[in-house]
Amino acid sequence: MGLFSKIKQGLSRTRGRMGAQMDELVENTRVIDDEFYEELTDILVMSDVGVATATEAVEKLKQKCEAEHITAADKAREEFKKILVSTMTAPPMVLKNPSVIFVIGVNGVGKTTSIGKLASRMKSIGRRVIIVAGDTFRAAAAEQLSVWADRAEVPIIKQHEGADPASVVFEGIQAAKNRHADIILVDTAGRLHNKAHLMEELKKMARVTEREFPEADRHALLVLDATTGQNGLNQARVFMDVTQLDGIILTKLDGTAKGGIAVAIRRELDLPVRYIGVGEGLDDMQPFNAAEFIDAIFG
């Protein structure tokens, strides 16, 4: 199955809802008027795009249609797809060798599986990868991560439950140097109920990385569960208060009919979606491509 086909299949639930509603709107529209724009806004809001983002995108479409005298609904749909693609497109995240990537997110969003899939993907393109089990507070976190490291066939550095996360990062960096690793993926604790403690842990890990591995680039990716919708935005805002983020890994897109959350994340948080999860397989994480994503939803 090709890359686009896999994304389209994974987004079938989102496509089934948003695409069908969009098709119906286009088929039933004889004249593009205020009612057309209002219905389009409603479709977006119900798909978790968010009121502010939906309103702005539809207003851009209205201006485009008026300026270019577009009167056909199917033509308006194509122009609207271009607007959404433009909204969601961002410069790529360049991963130099070596790079340390801190993977952040609350429990249950798919952080462990995302790290495993990301490790597999990096390895498949020739990167030497090490996983560091920095979430030492959640019971069995390291053991679960070890399963995914085995699947991806990459080494993992871990310590006992309750160990100092910064010490695990230190050990991971030494291993990365000895093995000439290109990418170090660091799992982190995601306890939002204690933001101050979380902030301090991340700062300590960052300090250790800067001191012991100054030649490495540092990145932070936040894992969000697409099925949580607007609540995912709230999680992101909390983490943005704690650390600087380079982008989002959006998981479980194959399990939601509200894939518009990807648009909301880009517009409302000014954070690019870097990867999307569209299945349970090791290779079911794909780099985010705005044009493919919009095409998969709207056809």
Secondary structure, 3 states (H helix, E strand, C coil): CCHHHHHHHHCHHHHHHHHHHHHHHHHHCCCCCHHHHHHHHHHHHHCCCCHHHHHHHHHHHHHHHHHHCCCCHHHHHHHHHHHHHHHHCCCCCCCCCCEEEEEECCCCCCHHHHHHHHHHHHHHCCCCEEEECCCCCCCCHHHHHHHHHHHHCCCEECCCCCCCHHHHHHHHHHHHHHHCCCEEEEECCCCHHHHHHHHHHHHHHHHHHHHHCCCCEEEEEEEEEHHHCHHHHHHHHHHHHHCCCCEEEEECHHHCCCCCHHHHHHHHHCCCEEEEECCCCCCCEEECCHHHHHHHHHC
